[in-house]
Amino acid sequence: MDIAPSLAERSRGERVARTAVVTFVALALLTLVFGLGWAAKDAAGGGTSSGSAPINGKLLDEIYSVLKNNYVDKSQLTPDKIQAAAIQGIISSLNDPHTSYLTQADLNAGELDLNSTYEGIGASVSQQGSDVVIVSTFRDSPAEKAGIKAGDVILAVDGQSAAGWSTQQVVTHIRGKSGTSVSIKVRHGDGTEATLSVQRADIPKQSVFTEPQVPILPGSSSTALVDKDGKPITDLAYVNISQFQEDTYDALMKVLQEPAYTNAKGLLLDMRGNPGGLLDQVVKIADEFLNGGTILTEKDANGKETTWTAHPGGIMTKIPIVILMDKSSASGAEVLAGALRDNGRAQIVGTNSFGKGTVNQLMPLSRWI
């Protein structure tokens, strides 16, 4: 018996949402990312024109011609550099840190990499105002071992100031061959600054854990699941989802079907530090905890709404659930928590989450020379 509804049972909107994003990785040399919340696989359909007048490309060409003929330092006027600056200027004018432009170099650096491992330090970042901030570090990662913490502001990489850098620029500079080191200057939450040497490694993209990666009780140094008297808790189940990636649903289903979970009196679902991930994984997971109700409603730029609803037959529709959240729980984690809470399936404990209400759309752009 299937543990989830078949694809044929999904609505057309839901099927579109599962269009593989890797298709665009293969086809697009340049990619525009709208609303960086969780990486939705819904990348079909570019929308319609707003009807506004087109950008005056001739004016841009004229400005370039004037500069080329009159600007003293002509080394600064390469077509590639000017075009990249113009594109970045358009994106910056939106004043939206969650809309980004990805170049071929960004793609080569693994921005849309869906493999099971990558070479880096094991941390996720996000744009907050003009700063690039560490959202979370992965369990036992080089970043965690070096002392990098959630909330750290990245100030410099290998001695080069990160002021004005986008998240893509930070990722490009930090990632590198396994075994090499990178120097990262950060400002911690208490205002102190530190320059940390981090050795890059092959980072597995594991996303489901059965043991806490940070202490459950504030101020405690232990990650053991215990009651207020320090005694081990044996009748409650625990699972941590650190992010939503290609195999998160399958990994979670394997865990939830173990006797320790099927026989538990309650489930502690830990999404502290979860920066989000793939929308289809969030929806499939929510479906297993709900017998019905709305999981998510998305409204696009033209006002069109797409709703994902839960179907009967989930494997965890009766067990009481408590969700742990913190300030680094973002986008997809907030969607799952909100869906379970709003449908009366879970209570949320912790601090205010990150606050992200946009879906990531990947739009391929034509190649330019």
Secondary structure, DSSP 8 states (H G I E B T S, - for coil): --SS--GGGS-HHHHHHTS-THHHHHH-SEEEEES-SEE-S---------------HHHHHHHHHHHHHH-S-GGG--HHHHHHHHHHHHHHHTT-TT-EEE-HHHHHTTTT--SSEEEE-SEEEEEETTEEEEEEE-TT-HHHHHT--TT-EEEEETTEE-TT--HHHHHHHH---TT-EEEEEEE-TTS-EEEEEEE-EEEE---EESS-SS-SSTT----S-B-TTS-B--SEEEEEE--B-TTHHHHHHHHHTSHHHHT-SEEEEE-TT---BBHHHHHHHHHHH-SSSEEEEEE-TTS-EEEEE--S--TTSSS-EEEEE-TT--THHHHHHHHHHHTTSEEEEES-------EEEEEEE----
